[in-house]
Each structure stands twice: as structure tokens, then as C-alpha cells.
């Protein structure tokens, strides 16, 4: 009797395991299908950013399928390297994409979709603005995208990269810098409004002056790097940054102002705290900061906009 009960329990465990595995596989299939239909819907516009002016303008594996493979494997399987993405698709998604070819062909097809990924990021952000965004308040943040360390001579994509310094990490590097203008959401991750890429040497203040200083009816919360005397006099009513020490200030004045300055800096930092977390989320989700495997300008652009697309597609799906 005990043996029969053990066999029955073993069969129940086996059936439960198979049922759970079936549900997991079905859920993954549903996510893949949803991403594919979303890309197909967006591709009515995206097709104009990756037109093929040749006889081979209708390949067996469509551009929408290439983007679907890239976004799905990176978003839901956690593979961030293109070689690993292709290997996973070749081993586990072959039934969905039987026309998938070699890694070299897959990589070349991705490099042709730079404009499509760029436009896809814009469409994902503008179509999914949360209701709790505070439109009158924005935060400015930036982060490095590193192609190699500053000790080496950067040779990848010289037309869009150069050598810069990251004060947060305390390091010199070659690469680009990602700048974000974001709507503030109280207690939550902000929602990006605009995204810009510049060479690493471009100062954050320069980007702000050229791109966003003319925005009206907007309050900005920023880091200490934006403490520029001339800029602060012009934007004193719409810019809030933590207090930065001034060289030459006597100890008496420092002690006199310390309490007020600390309270003000803490208040600004509390507003910025959720904002700083968005870069940690991007690094953890799609590892956007490391671009040391990139070997071309197109590859770097796919790295930047493709990974942003993979991260922000969760806003829609």
C-alpha cells in the first residue's frame, strides 16, 4: 500500500512539474508573439527608416523578425551580447524563425536597422507616458557608454566618440555620453522625455544650454555639475542643484551657511534619488554602459538604441 501511495505521489509531482513547465513555455511564447505583433504594428512607420533600394528588398527573414529576435532574447532571456542572442535564437527559436541564418548575416542585418531602433525608442516613449508624470518638473541625468578605457587609444567610431572623464566612477574613458531629460514621477522611476548622445568630452552644461535651456514653464532638478555661475543667474527660478562649495570661502562663512546648505542639498537629492536609479536599472537590465565589444559606428548605434528599445519595451508590454 505504501508503495502504491509513493507511486501516486511521484506521478502527481511529475504531472505538476510538466504542467508548470508547459505554463512557463506558453507564457514565453505569448511574450514573443506580443513583441512580434507590436513591432509589426510599428513597422508601418519603421520601414521608412531601413528601406532597401536593391533587388533583395524582401528577404526571407524580415527586418521585423530580426528586431523581434533581438528585443525578445535581450528583454526576456537576459542575453546582451549579439553572439549569445543569435545562439539562443538558433537553438530555441528555430521553430519560430526557420529562415534564421549565420551569426555574421544576423549581425549585418542588425547594423542596417540603426535608424529603425532610433525611431522605435521615440515611439515607445511617446506612446507610454504615465499619468503620474509631473510635466512641470524635469530631471537631467547623464551616464557614460564606454568603448575602452582612457589608458588606450580609442579607435572605434571616432566620428561619434572621444575621450572623456566620468566623475562618478573617477575614470577616463573613450566612448559616448547618454543624456536624458526626464519627467519627474514622485517616488518612482522617471519617464524619459528626450534622449541625446554626445561624444564623451562634451560637458553636461553645454548639452543643457544648447538643447533644453529654452524650455519654458519647467523646473529642473540637476546634479552639482550644473553649478555654473552665469547659468544659475539666468535660470535661478527654474533650476535646483545641490550646493557646491566655492573655493576661497572662509571657514566662518562655511560654518554659518552649513546647516541651510545641507538642508537644501538633502531636499534636492531626495527628489533626484529615484532618478539616479534609472541608470542602475538600465545597466542591470540591458548592460548599456559596456560597449567594449563594438567594432563599428553602426554597431555602436545599434548597441545604444537597441538596448534602450529592449529596456523601454516593458513600458508597452
C-alpha positions, -999 to 999 in steps of 0.1 A, spaced: 0 0 0 28 23 9 45 16 -25 13 25 -43 9 58 -24 46 66 -32 40 59 -69 9 80 -70 27 109 -52 56 106 -77 32 107 -106 14 138 -92 48 156 -87 57 147 -123 24 159 -137 27 191 -116 62 197 -130 51 191 -166 21 214 -161 43 241 -146 69 237 -174 41 239 -200 27 271 -185 62 287 -185 68 278 -221 33 291 -230 40 324 -212 73 328 -231 55 321 -264 29 347 -256 56 373 -248 73 365 -281 41 368 -300 32 401 -283 66 416 -292 63 405 -328 28 420 -333 39 452 -316 70 455 -339 48 447 -369 24 474 -360 52 499 -355 69 487 -387 43 505 -408 65 536 -399 98 520 -391 101 505 -426 109 540 -439 140 542 -417 155 510 -431 144 509 -468 163 486 -491 169 500 -525 180 468 -542 166 437 -557 169 420 -523 143 442 -507 121 414 -494 144 389 -476 131 356 -463 137 367 -427 121 401 -424 135 431 -406 106 430 -382 116 394 -373 152 404 -368 141 432 -344 118 408 -326 146 382 -320 169 409 -307 144 425 -284 128 393 -270 161 375 -262 176 405 -246 145 415 -227 132 382 -215 162 359 -216 189 383 -204 214 378 -232 230 411 -240 257 401 -265 247 397 -301 266 364 -304 247 350 -274 214 363 -288 219 346 -321 230 313 -304 198 313 -282 176 320 -312 193 293 -333 189 267 -305 155 275 -291 136 298 -315 143 279 -347 107 267 -350 95 303 -349 122 316 -373 133 288 -396 150 312 -420 175 324 -395 210 323 -410 245 326 -396 257 349 -369 276 371 -394 244 375 -415 223 383 -384 249 409 -372 249 426 -406 211 427 -407 211 444 -373 236 470 -384 212 480 -411 184 487 -386 201 516 -367 175 542 -379 147 518 -371 159 513 -335 163 550 -331 128 557 -342 114 528 -321 128 544 -289 110 576 -297 77 557 -304 79 536 -272 85 567 -250 58 589 -266 32 562 -266 35 552 -230 37 584 -209 24 575 -174 -5 595 -160 15 604 -128 43 623 -147 48 658 -133 50 677 -166 62 709 -150 92 693 -134 122 676 -151 154 660 -141 187 660 -161 210 630 -159 239 615 -179 259 584 -180 290 571 -199 289 544 -227 324 530 -226 341 516 -257 375 513 -240 394 527 -210 412 560 -212 446 543 -210 441 530 -245 437 549 -278 401 546 -289 397 536 -325 360 526 -326 336 551 -342 359 581 -340 332 603 -356 309 600 -326 333 591 -297 363 606 -280 380 607 -246 362 620 -215 361 618 -177 334 603 -156 334 620 -122 311 594 -107 335 565 -114 366 587 -112 379 573 -145 389 584 -180 373 565 -209 367 565 -246 331 564 -258 299 584 -258 277 600 -232 240 594 -228 220 624 -217 183 622 -206 157 648 -200 131 631 -178 97 639 -164 97 636 -126 74 609 -110 71 612 -73 87 582 -56 91 563 -89 115 559 -117 112 590 -140 99 588 -176 124 599 -203 112 628 -224 142 633 -247 175 613 -251 207 626 -266 241 610 -274 273 631 -275 310 623 -275 324 617 -240 342 650 -238 310 671 -242 301 688 -209 266 683 -195 262 721 -191 268 725 -229 241 700 -237 217 717 -214 224 752 -229 221 740 -265 191 716 -262 169 723 -232 176 758 -217 149 774 -238 121 752 -224 95 774 -207 74 768 -176 96 740 -164 116 734 -132 148 714 -134 165 693 -108 201 687 -116 235 675 -103 263 696 -89 280 697 -123 253 722 -134 265 747 -108 276 774 -133 275 810 -121 264 826 -153 238 799 -160 224 800 -124 218 837 -126 198 832 -158 179 801 -146 177 809 -108 139 805 -108 138 772 -126 170 753 -117 177 734 -84 211 718 -77 228 706 -45 251 733 -30 286 731 -43 315 745 -23 332 777 -36 370 779 -34 383 807 -12 353 807 12 364 812 48 357 787 75 335 811 94 311 816 64 311 778 57 301 771 92 274 798 92 258 785 60 264 748 66 230 740 82 210 758 55 231 744 26 228 709 39 191 710 43 187 724 8 211 698 -8 193 670 10 159 682 -3 172 683 -39 189 650 -35 157 633 -23 140 645 -55 168 631 -76 172 598 -58 147 578 -79 162 594 -110 196 580 -103 181 546 -101 171 546 -137 207 542 -149 212 513 -124 181 497 -140 194 502 -175 228 487 -166 212 457 -148 186 451 -175 205 456 -208 241 464 -197 241 495 -219 272 510 -203 297 485 -216 303 487 -254 338 472 -254 327 445 -280 316 471 -305 337 474 -336 319 499 -359 298 531 -358 267 512 -369 274 486 -342 277 513 -316 244 529 -326 226 495 -325 242 490 -291 228 523 -278 193 525 -294 187 487 -295 193 483 -258 172 513 -250 144 497 -271 148 464 -252 145 482 -219 117 506 -227 95 480 -245 84 469 -210 65 502 -208 42 490 -235 42 452 -229 
